[in-house]
Amino acid sequence: MWVYILLGILVLLGTAIQGTIGFGLGTLATPIIALVKPELVPTVILFLAFFISSYMLYTNLRDKGGIDTQVIAISSACRIPGSLLAAWVLTRIDESGLQVFIAVAVILAMTLSSLGWSPGHSPTNTALAGVTSGFFGTITSIGGPPMALILKDFDPEKVRSTLAGTFVIGSAISMATLALTGAATAHQFLVAVAYLPLAAAGLAIARVWKRRVDTVALNRLVVAVSLAAAGMLLAVSVF
């Protein structure tokens, strides 16, 4: 029972952080879930990410935030082969192998988020980011960093809308791929549905945090905790 209570806390805080600074649920919750309840990874976080991203896309478009449909179209199409490759890899690795992938994905995500450089969003870069996002998003539920990297030169409002759009479609592609290959189960989806009220509460908290919390300090805290969790997961999986 304590495991599911811990997961509930992670979903609530992770969603609140995600809604405040744009990331946090996957990088913070996934490595901890992989430690205590690995059979729920990646489906539960993917399902919640679909819900959260749908809400964020709606609010951004409602507030007339810009969106780049070309980036969404190219990255979504290229996400499919990445997701298929990830589904195949999941059939070839054990629990320890999955934990290694998750730890590496978190470390890469935190490294990319700290870079000031961006390769730009040319069609080629967008396609490569889509494939990479599809692979890591499907196998670990952490597929946002490659897309965020190529969009760093966008207006912040446009970044949020475009990323939300790619997450909505990308999460759906990943979940469909996992379901078709048998890697996602009905139990995993039921667990995810049970946590939807906490995700909704997290989004409500985020509306308050955006006005009152030092987002720079929160960003640094999330990076530090995520790296610590990833390091612990990597140590457990290897040793």
C-alpha positions in Angstrom: 0.0 0.0 0.0 2.8 2.4 0.9 4.1 2.1 -2.7 0.8 3.4 -4.2 0.8 6.3 -1.6 4.3 7.2 -2.7 3.2 7.1 -6.3 0.3 9.4 -5.5 2.6 11.9 -3.9 5.0 11.7 -6.9 2.1 12.3 -9.4 0.7 15.2 -7.4 4.1 17.0 -7.0 5.4 16.0 -10.4 2.3 17.3 -12.2 2.4 20.6 -10.1 6.1 21.0 -11.1 5.4 20.1 -14.7 2.6 22.7 -14.9 4.8 25.3 -13.3 8.2 25.0 -15.1 7.3 22.8 -18.1 8.9 19.5 -17.0 9.3 17.4 -13.9 6.8 14.5 -13.9 8.8 12.2 -16.1 12.3 13.1 -14.9 11.3 13.1 -11.3 8.7 10.4 -11.0 9.9 7.8 -13.5 13.2 6.9 -11.9 11.6 6.5 -8.5 8.7 4.4 -9.9 11.3 2.3 -11.7 12.9 1.6 -8.3 9.8 0.7 -6.3 7.3 -0.5 -8.9 9.1 -1.0 -12.3 6.1 -3.0 -13.8 4.2 0.3 -14.1 6.9 2.0 -16.3 6.4 3.6 -18.8 2.7 3.3 -19.4 1.4 5.0 -16.2 3.5 8.2 -16.8 2.7 8.2 -20.5 -1.1 8.1 -19.8 -0.8 10.9 -17.3 1.5 12.9 -19.6 -1.2 12.6 -22.3 -3.8 14.1 -19.9 -1.5 16.9 -18.7 -0.4 17.8 -22.2 -3.9 17.9 -23.5 -4.9 20.4 -20.7 -1.8 22.5 -21.3 -2.4 22.6 -25.0 -6.0 23.7 -24.5 -5.0 26.5 -22.1 -2.2 27.7 -24.3 -4.4 27.8 -27.3 -7.2 29.4 -25.3 -4.8 32.2 -24.3 -3.8 32.5 -28.0 -0.3 31.1 -27.6 1.3 30.4 -31.0 1.9 26.9 -32.2 4.1 25.4 -35.0 2.0 22.8 -36.8 4.9 21.9 -39.1 7.1 20.9 -36.2 4.3 18.8 -34.7 3.5 17.1 -38.0 7.2 16.2 -38.8 8.1 15.1 -35.3 4.9 13.1 -34.9 5.4 11.2 -38.1 9.1 10.5 -37.2 8.1 9.4 -33.7 6.5 6.3 -35.1 9.7 4.4 -36.1 11.3 5.5 -32.8 8.4 4.1 -30.9 8.5 0.8 -32.8 12.2 0.4 -32.1 11.6 1.1 -28.4 8.8 -1.5 -28.3 11.2 -4.0 -29.9 13.9 -3.2 -27.4 11.5 -3.6 -24.5 11.0 -7.2 -25.6 14.7 -7.8 -25.4 15.7 -6.3 -22.1 15.0 -7.3 -18.5 14.1 -5.1 -15.5 17.7 -4.0 -14.9 18.1 -3.1 -18.6 15.0 -0.9 -18.4 16.3 0.8 -15.3 19.6 1.6 -17.1 17.6 3.1 -20.0 15.6 5.3 -17.6 18.6 6.5 -15.6 20.5 7.4 -18.8 17.4 9.2 -20.2 17.0 11.3 -17.1 20.7 12.2 -17.1 20.6 13.1 -20.8 17.4 15.1 -20.2 18.9 17.2 -17.4 22.1 17.7 -19.4 20.2 18.9 -22.5 18.0 21.2 -20.3 21.1 23.0 -19.1 22.5 23.7 -22.5 22.3 27.2 -23.9 22.9 25.9 -27.4 20.1 24.8 -29.8 20.6 23.1 -33.2 17.5 24.9 -34.5 14.2 23.5 -35.8 15.1 22.7 -39.5 13.0 19.8 -41.0 16.0 17.5 -40.6 16.6 18.4 -37.0 12.9 18.1 -36.2 12.8 14.6 -37.8 15.8 13.5 -35.8 14.3 14.9 -32.6 11.1 13.1 -33.4 12.7 9.7 -33.8 14.8 10.2 -30.6 11.7 11.5 -28.7 9.7 8.5 -29.9 12.4 6.0 -28.8 13.1 7.4 -25.3 9.4 8.5 -24.8 8.2 5.0 -25.4 10.8 3.1 -23.5 11.1 5.4 -20.5 8.2 8.0 -20.8 10.8 10.8 -21.1 10.7 12.0 -24.6 10.4 15.8 -24.2 14.1 16.9 -24.1 15.0 16.3 -27.8 12.0 18.4 -28.8 12.7 21.1 -26.2 16.3 21.4 -27.5 15.3 22.3 -31.1 12.7 24.8 -29.9 14.9 26.9 -27.6 14.9 29.8 -30.1 11.1 29.9 -30.1 9.0 32.4 -28.2 8.2 30.8 -24.7 4.5 30.8 -25.3 5.0 29.1 -28.7 7.3 26.6 -27.1 4.8 25.6 -24.6 2.0 25.2 -27.1 4.1 23.3 -29.6 5.6 21.0 -27.0 2.2 20.3 -25.6 1.0 19.4 -29.1 3.9 17.0 -29.7 3.4 15.4 -26.3 -0.3 14.8 -26.9 0.3 13.0 -30.2 3.5 11.4 -29.1 2.1 10.0 -25.9 -0.8 8.5 -27.9 1.6 7.0 -30.4 3.7 5.5 -27.6 0.7 4.0 -25.7 -0.8 2.6 -28.9 2.6 1.0 -29.8 3.0 -0.5 -26.3 -0.6 -1.8 -26.3 -0.3 -3.4 -29.7 3.0 -5.1 -28.8 1.6 -6.3 -25.4 4.0 -4.1 -23.4 1.1 -2.1 -21.9 -1.5 -3.9 -19.8 -5.0 -3.1 -18.7 -3.8 -3.0 -15.1 -1.3 -0.3 -15.9 -4.0 1.8 -17.6 -6.3 1.3 -14.6 -3.6 2.5 -12.2 -3.1 5.6 -14.4 -6.8 6.4 -14.4 -6.9 6.1 -10.6 -4.2 8.8 -10.3 -6.0 11.3 -12.7 -7.6 13.2 -9.8 -4.2 13.8 -8.3 -2.9 14.9 -11.6 -5.8 17.4 -11.9 -5.0 18.6 -8.4 -1.4 19.1 -9.4 -2.4 21.3 -12.3 -4.5 23.4 -10.0 -1.5 23.8 -7.6 0.6 24.8 -10.6 -1.7 27.8 -11.3 -0.8 29.1 -7.8 2.9 28.2 -8.0 3.3 30.1 -11.2 2.5 33.3 -9.4 4.3 32.6 -6.1 7.2 30.2 -6.6 10.7 31.1 -7.7 10.7 29.1 -10.9 14.5 29.3 -11.4 15.1 27.8 -7.9 12.5 25.2 -8.5 14.1 24.3 -11.8 17.4 23.8 -10.1 15.9 21.7 -7.3 14.1 19.4 -9.8 17.4 18.9 -11.8 19.3 18.0 -8.6 16.6 15.6 -7.3 16.1 14.0 -10.7 19.9 13.5 -11.1 20.1 12.0 -7.6 17.2 9.6 -8.3 18.7 8.6 -11.7 22.1 8.0 -10.1 20.5 5.8 -7.4 18.6 3.9 -10.1 21.7 3.4 -12.2 23.6 2.1 -9.2 20.9 -0.3 -8.2 20.5 -1.6 -11.8 24.3 -2.1 -12.3 25.4 -3.3 -8.9 
